[in-house]
């Protein structure tokens, strides 16, 4: 592969081969840039990395695909069809929610089936459910269709949106908004837990995140055959097909700044890679606190970064079995005995509690090829405090894994212990050391009101010219739709790109 930095085309360096960085590289390449993507890992993905061991394939992180048109758009930009390279399968049900008392809510895209599920818990909440879904649609139309790929670089623009935010109840929390419409405590949990999928506390995340309910209804929940890793590999192939390059096993030590402008990057081995512009898909707090440590900073100073609120941490146990558990669905939320108080322990007290809730992923329910014949691949993802808790995960990691196994044996997977043939864990310590996430946060900065939109690190850096940010730590936030939209914002803020626009087929936000 030729060195893109030697091309006569303008050269862009992308730091990080996560989904946001890969999407940014594709969009830049489609508009004539020579692009070099740099990543410290040995293959693409970042949080969407794929672990392969003992004949199993484990998606490291995101597994729920809710806005497939955002991926399809990238293939269209390259003159290709995603369906020729990646197969997406719609999920039905989307997922199941198992409560601590053993009751189960089956979450589907079919609204009549959802009304029947709501009625099983509380018949009087059916009308409220309908009103909530209409409210979710209104929020979606503003917060996602109108604003998700709109840069919030201007305080004047942000002020202009405040009236709409108040009108839609964005000053309230997700849980408070859901509680306006639903009375049953388990239904309030069912329709408020979604911010946890992007690192937010339902009791403090802005009600804008209620849009997720309509997003799922409108676009469905999908799974990529071969796992999310199949999408990531396809994106890396698109970059190379554009004549650009992804380099693995190289760590960026700092962004080089000359006369207030990003001029390239310096690698840990001393190599300098020059660039006309730099896009950072690294954690935004890492970008400013580490990669720009020597640069003067006005807004994102070390003091401000130390005062910021970071998302919860994640404990993830990947395990493979020598038999199948065919009564377990693809996606299951296994709830513990507490909700509000557990989240207070995680987000406020930074205390690793004895109880927990978890997300159980069984991709072999849909794609058996991810495990050896007759086996299953799983992961159990548990929200935990980030590293500000002081938890020593080198000691607690295996203890906690054993507790997760015991919980699964008691609830979803009887006899699990005798069937395990492959196992590995990730803790907040791995997120810090392997993924360079400040405080070991699973989703960068916590998505609450005053850390969203204008208050979040901007896609167009406030500190350095020719520096741009994509990924979970910038606008609009974490989750696959969020990081893909952060790359879309580049079409509006990088000179020379806005004129061509982002119209590339698929369903774009209404203003695009």
N, C-alpha and C positions, 0 to 999 in steps of 0.2 A: 504494500500500500504506500503510495507516494506521501511525502511530508506535506500536509496541507499548508503549513506555515510558509512554504516556498512558492506557493501559488501566486499568480498575479492578482487573484481576487482578494478582496478584503478578508482578513483572517480573524476568526472568532475562536476563542478558547472557552470551552465549557468545563467547569470544575464539577465533576460528579456525574456518573452514568446511572443515576436514578431515573425514574420515569419522567420527572420534570426536566432533567438535563437532556435526556434522549429526545424528548419532544421538542425542546428548544433547538437542539442541533438539527433536527429534521426540518423545522420551520425556517431556520437560517439557511440551511443548504438549499432548500427549495427556492430561495430568493437570491441565490447567487453567491453566498458566502462560502469561503473555504473554512472548514470547521475541524477542530481537534478537540475531542472529548478525553478528559483525563480522569482516571479513577484508581484509587488505591487497592481495590479488590481485584480478584483474578478474572472476573467476568461481570457483565452488566447487571443492573437491578437496584443496587443500593438496598433500601428496605424491602424491595421486591426481588431480592436475590433468591437463588434456588440452591438448596443443599441436596447433595446426592450421596447416599451412603447405604450400604447393604442391599442394594437393588431397589431402594425407595427414592422417590423424588419428593422433597418437601418445599413448597413455597414458603419463604421466610416470613413474609408479611401479608400484604393486601391480597385478598381472595375474592372480594365481592365487587363485581363490575356493574356499575349502575348507569353509565352514560356511554354506551359503546360507540355512539357517533363521534365522540371526541377522539377515539382511537382510529376509527374509519377515516376521519379527516386527514390523518397523517399519511395514510397510504394513498389517498386521493392526491395530496400535494406532490407525491412522487410518481403520479400517473399509474398507480396500481390499485388493485382491489384487495382489501384486507381479507375478504372471504377466500381468496386464492391461497392465502398463507396461514391464516389462523381461523379456527372454527369456534364460534361462540355458541353456547348452549343455554337457552333460557331455563331458569330455575322455577319449579313449581312443586312445593311452596317455595317462597323466597327463603324462609328459615322458620324454625320453631323456637319458641321460648318456653323453657321448662322452669316453673317456679319451685320454690323450696318445698312447698306442700305437695309436689308431684303433679299438679295441674299443668296443662300444656296449652299454649296459644299458638295456633298455626297461622302464620302471617303470609298472605297471598296478595297478588295483584288484582284479583277479582273482587270487586267491591261488594257484591252480594254475599260471597263467601265470608268476607271480612265482617259484614254486618251480623251474620249468623254467629261468628266467633265472639264478637262483642256481646251479643245477646246472651250467650252461654254464661258470661260472667256477670253482666248487669243489663237486663233488657232496657232499662230507662236511659242507658248511655248510647243507644243506637243513634238517636237524633243528634246527640252531641258529637258522636264520631263523624257523622256527615258534615256537620258544621266545621269540625276541625280539619277535615280533608279539604274543604273549600278554602279555609284560611291558609292551609299549607300551599295550595295552588296559588293563591294571591302572593304569598311570600316568595314562592319559586319564581313567579313571573318578574318580580322586581330584583330579588337578591341574586338569582342565578342567571336568568335569561338577559336581564338588563345590565347587571353590575359585575358578574363573576370575571369577565375578561376586560373590565374597564379599569384603567390605572387610577389609583387613588393618590396621585402625586400632589394634588392641589387641595389646600384646606378650603378654598372657596367652593370647589366642586363637592367636597365632603359636607360642608355646611348646607349646600343645596339639597343634599340627600337626607338630611336629618329630619325634615318634616315628613318625608315618606317613611322613614324608619320608625318614627313615633306613631304614625298612622297605622302601620302594620304591627305595632307592639314590639319592635326590636329592642326596646329598653327593658322588656321583661325577660326572664329566663325561659328556657325551653320548658322546664317542669311547670313553672307558673302558668305558662300559656296553655299547655295540655290540660292542666287542672281546671281551667275555665270551662272546658268542654266535657270532661269526663270525671266521674265521681269515684269509680271503683279504684282502689289503690293499685291493683295489679294491671288494670288498663292504663292508669297513669304511668306506670313503669314501662309498659309495652310501647307506648307512643312517645316516651321521652328519653329512652336510653341511647338513641342514635348518635348524639354528640360524642359518646365514648368511642365510637368508631373512628373519630378524627381527633381524639385527644382532649375533648372538652367535658366539663362537668355539667350535666343536665340542669343543675341547680344554679349555675352561674353563666353558662353559655347563652349568648343572645338568642332570642326567639327566632331570629333569621334561620337558625339551623332546623327549625320545624319544616323547612322546605324539603328535607330528605324524604319525608313520607310521600310527597307528591312526585319527587324525582324518581323514586322507586316505582310508583304506580305508573308513571308516564312512560318510562324507558325500560322497566323490568329490572330484574337481577339476573346476571349472566355469569357463566363460568367459561373460561378458555380451556378447551381440550389441550392436555399437556401442561395445564396449570397457568398461573399468571406469568410464569417464566416464559411461556410460549410467546406471549405478547412482547415481553422485554427482548427476547432474542430476535423477534421480527423487527422491532424498532431499531436495534443495532444493525441488522442487515440492511434496513433502509438507508441508514447513514453511510454505510460502506458502499451501497449501490449508487449514492450520490457522488462518489469519489472522495468522500471524507473519511476520517479516521477516528477510531476509538482505541485509546491506549490504556492497558490495564497494568496493575502493579506499580503505578507511579503515584506518589502522594504530593500534592501541592502544599508547599510550606508557607508561601505568602504570595499575595497579589502585589505586583510591582507597580508603584505609582510614580509618575513623572509629571511635574507641574500640575498636580491635582487630577491627573487622568490615569486610568488603568492602562498600562502599557504591555502587560503580559503577566506571566507567573514564574515563580522560582520553585523548582521541585526540591524535594528533600535531599536528593543526591547532588544538588548544585546546578543542575541544568536549568537554563533559562529558555522559556518559550515565549516569544514575542507575539503580540496580538494587537489588532486594531480595536477590539473590544473584548471584554471578559464577562461571561455569564456564570454566576455561582449557583450551583444546585446543592452546595453544602448547606448545612444548618445555618440559618441566618445569624444566630448568635456566634457560631464558630467563625463565620465569614468576617464579622466585624471584630470580634474579640481576639481571634487568632490570626487569620489571614491578612487582616489590616491592622494588626497590633501596633505597628510602628507609624501608621498614618494618622494625621490629625483628624479627630472625629468630633463633630458638634452634637449630633443627636444620639448616636449609638455608642456612647462612651462606655468604658468599663464599668463605671458606677451605675449607669442606667441598666446595662445588661445584668448586673448583679442584683438589681431590684426587680427585674422582670419576673413574671410568673411563667413557669414552664409546665408543659403538659405532664400527665402522669407517666410513670414508667410502665414497661411491659415485661412480664415473665412469660416466655413461650417455651412449651415442651413439645418437641417433635418426636413422634414415636411410630414405629411400624409393628404390625402384628402378623403372626403366622396363620391367622384365621380371620374370616370376615365377620363383621358385626352388621348384618344386613338390615336390622331393625333401627339403625341409627341413620338419620338424614344427613344430607351434605352439610348444612349449616344449622347449628343448635346453640342457643344462648342458655346456659345453665346458671340460673340465678341462685344466689345465696340467701340466707335468712334476713339480711338487712339491705337497705337500699340507700336512703339518705345518710345514715350514720356511717356506712361503709365508705361512701364517696367523701364524706368529711374526713375520715381517717386517711384516705388516699391523697386528696387535694389540699386539705388545710392542715391537719395534724401531722402529715408525713409519717404516718405510723403503719407498719406492716401488721395488719390485723390477723387474727386466727381464721376468720371466715373470709370468703371471697366469692365472686361471681366469675364466670369464664365463658369464652366462646370456643366451642368444639367444632373443628373443621375436619370433615371426612371426605376429601376430594374423590376417593375411590368409589364413593357412592355413584359418581357420574363417570369417572374415567379410571377403570381398573388398571390401566397400563402404568399408573404411578406407583404400583407396588408389585412385588413378585406374585405369580399366580397363586390364588387362594388367600392372599393377605390383604391388609388394609393399611393405608397411610393416614395419619392423623396429625393435627396439632391442637393443643389446648393453649389459648391465649388468655392471660389473667392480668387485668389492670392492677398495678401496684404503685406505691409511691416512687417518685424518681429518687435520684441519689441524694437529694437533700435530706432524706430520712436517716442517712448514716448507716443504713443496712449493709452489712458485710456479706455480699452475695457469694464470695468465695467460700463462706461457711454456710450460708443459708440456702444456697442454690439447690443442693441435693435434698435438704430437709423439706424445702417448699415443694419440690417436684414430687416427693413421696406423699405430701398432703394432697396435691392435685390428683395423683393416682388413686388415693384412697377415696376421694370425693367422686371420681368418675366410676370407680367400682361400685359405690353405693347408689349411684343414680343412673348412669347411662351404659356402662360397660362392665357388667359383672364378669368376673374371671379374667379381667384384663392382665393382671400380674403374670399369669402363666402363659399369656400369648405374646408378650413383648419380645421382639427380637432385634429391635434397633431403637436407639434413644439418643437425643441430644437436647440441650437447653440453651436459651438465650436469656440473659438478665439485663437490667438497666446498665450494668457494668459493660456488657458487650455493646450496647448502644453507644456508650461513651467511647470505648476504646476502638471498636471496630468500625462504627458508623460516624464517629466524631460528632455525636449529639451532646450538646451541653447539658449537664446534670443527668445524662442518661435518659433524657426525655424521649418518649416514644414518638412524639409528633411535634417536636420543636416548641415554640411558644404556645402557651395555652390559648385556645380560641375563645376569649371572652370579649365583652363589648369594647373595652379600652385597649385591646390588643388585636383589633380587627380593622380591616379597611385602612383608612389613613393612619391609624395608630399602630399598624403593623409595619415592619420594615418594608419599604416600598420596592416594587419591581424595578424601578429606575432609582438607583442608589442615591440617597440624599447626601452621601459623603464624598463620593469619587465619581468624576465624569467617566463615561464609557464603561461603567460597571452596572450590571443588571442582575437581579435575583429571581430565581424560580424555585419551586418546591414548596414543602410544607410550611416553612418559616416565613413566607411572604404572602402577599394577597393572591388568591382568596383564602388559602389555607390548605390543610392536610386532606387526605383522601385522594383517590385516583382522579375524580372529576376536578378537584381543586388544583392539583399539581399540573394537570393538563391545561387547565384554564390559565394558570400562571405563565405557561409558555405562550399561550395565545396573546397575553398582554404585550409580549415583545413586539407583535405586529403593530402596536400602537405607539410604542415608546422608542424603538430603535430607528434612528434616521434612515430613510430610504426604504423602510419596510411599510410604513403606514400608507404610503401612496398605493401600494399594490393590494392592501387589505388582506383579510384572512378568509376570503370567500373561497371555499374549497370543497363544496358539496357537503352532504350530510346536513344535519340540522344545527345551524349556527344560532347563537343568541340573536334576538330580533333586530338589534341595531347593527350587527356585523355586516 
